[in-house]
């Protein structure tokens, strides 16, 4: 159930991003450290959204892995204590 709700929320956010991006056809100049580029605003929105999603997933993955390691450590200690008694 949780997976379905998460999927629907992500689908809704991507739909909103697509609608907003399709309405922004103008060309903007993007200056970054090395050079500059002229790209459509919708492309810039898509790139920004993609980078945000990737950063969010990486942060969530790091947190999940840390919790997984803590859980495995606690289970190992619990099994060791159960063997002693």
Residue pairs with C-beta under 8 A, 6 or more apart in sequence:
17 45
17 46
17 49
20 45
21 41
21 42
21 43
21 45
21 46
22 42
23 42
24 40
24 41
24 42
24 45
25 40
25 41
25 42
26 40
26 41
27 38
27 39
27 40
27 41
28 38
28 39
28 40
28 41
28 44
29 36
29 37
29 38
30 36
30 37
30 38
30 39
30 44
